[in-house]
Amino acid sequence: MKQMKLFLGPQHPGMHGNASVHMYVDGDIIKRSYLLPGMLHRGFEKGMERKLWVNNISLIPRVCVPEPDINEMAFAQAAEALLGLEVPERTHWIRMIILELARISSHLMSYGGLGGPTGHYTLMYHAHADRNTILDIFEKITGARVYHQYIVIGGVRKDLPEGIETDINAFLDDLESRYIEYRDLGIENPSVIKRIKDTIMLPAAVVWELGVTGIGMRSSVNRPYDIRKVMPYARYDQVEFEVPISDYSDARSRVDLKLKEVVQSISIIRQCLKKMPEGPVRVKPSRGQSMRWTVPAGYVYSPVESSRGEFGYYMVSNGGTTPYRVGVRGASYPQGLLGIEKYLPGNRIDDAALWVDTMGVCSPEIDR
Amino acid sequence: MTNSMNNVEFVKALVAKNIEPVKTETIGKYQVAFEVRKNDVHHILVALKNAGWIQLSYLSAIDWPEENHFELVYIVMNWEKPVYVQIRAKIQRDDPVIDSVLPIYPGAKYYERECHEFFGVKFPGNPDYEKQLILENWDDIPPLRKDFDPEAYSDRKFPKRVYTTDYSVTNDKDSKLKKREQRIARALSLRGGKKQ
């Protein structure tokens, strides 16, 4: 038996982000594998300790590239918890709109990413075209396409521009009208089904062993374990939505849940636009000008449900003008590092890219 | 999903039954923190896991050089009784060793490895905590310790480059600052109304 070493990534159509999966293969069965992270950036946590509270807003969205807003939300929430700050009512609703748009864009990107490993590029082009529309909307709201720096401590940077509801509604209607088409292109497509059905199984016992959260967990344990549901932040307790679940977790059922979540997000955004009250959107978190803001001493962990699972910031303050320690709990930590090491062996080479795509592995948040 | 305040009380009772925490803090509706002694960490984590806190969400350390200790933090989560429990324990900074929690939470493997890489905490019991993960060929003290200065490290590691061409601004006409000052002066001169 002869083993050979193969690299998946960092440059590979099936690999998302700048990480590399090292695989020792025999034939086309993986015998041993591990992830090699650290190719994009490092030292963010150290960088955050050296920046002021207000400066950090420009650094944190870089921790996760496809869905930067969750970082801003987790950071702002943690600082507000330490400050004991109540943000204005309208802010919560704006934040929810931003977070759900980001979730749709992240799901579209990963659903389109399914086109790479399965050789079905039409899907990718469609998904990225729709994602582009979301980025246009973000540009109108925040002024930036990818790193918005919009959710700040004490609220959001600016109120929504006038007439943005029309844009958002037009986009949501358009996306919803083509939902069936999306399913047909991807998970209902016979040639794709052959690749994703009954591959990369994830039994419930493995979920608890690895500590996988998010879609990976919900697709397997058949319970609505979503932070938005079990411990609602912002105003998620005042909107109606379902958490799609399943009890059989293969690559297809996980992608299926992603699409169902997109439908739920669309419904949440519509409810937010309807229920959103008028009012101010930002309060000053502390006394004096922004360079002198301090946050009271304390320890807090602030979790947010990202498109890949539980994403959190562990924040320690000693009462100074900078955070004392910021720890980032990347949502793709369990499935990206331990999952690839423990449960990828035994699968075929071409399934490695499907693991990375359907489990949601975002390499920047492993590097940080 | 039961009432969240009852869950916090439940955790407090559970911890009090098993060990004697040094400090207890309630952070919001869904979070509670305990500072425990180093020897109680494994005991309380086993008790929490048996009670349903089966997910290890985060494991890391905090450096307090003035008090000369590291503070380890374990965050565990129970999805049926949604409360995050922070367990914090102080260990000596000179000899940072704590037994691995790998037998209790298998998911801790890479967290411990990262903690060793960034803080130098040793985790006997974890088979490959000493392997390098993100930092390649690191040759200094662990970087997330407070006494590590990135600027000094960078100056030492990457010496100042000697430029063959001198790009510094000598002529005032090319100076961006001068140009900016001129622009502001011109804008002020054009402005009507009362001069400030």
Interface residues (C-beta under 8 A of the other chain):
Chain A: P37 G38 R42 G43 E45 K46 R50 A81 W208 E209 L210 G211 T213 R223 Y225 K229 V230 M231 G298 Y299 V300 Y301 P303 E310 G312 Y314 V316 Y324 R325 G327 R329 Y333 P334 L337 L338 D367
Chain B: M1 S4 E25 I27 G28 K29 Y30 Q31 A33 I54 Q55 L56 S57 Y58 S60 I62 D63 V73 I75 M77 W79 P82 Y84 Q86 R88 Y105 P106 G107 K109 Y110 Y111 F118 L133 I134 L135 E136 P143 L144 F148 P150
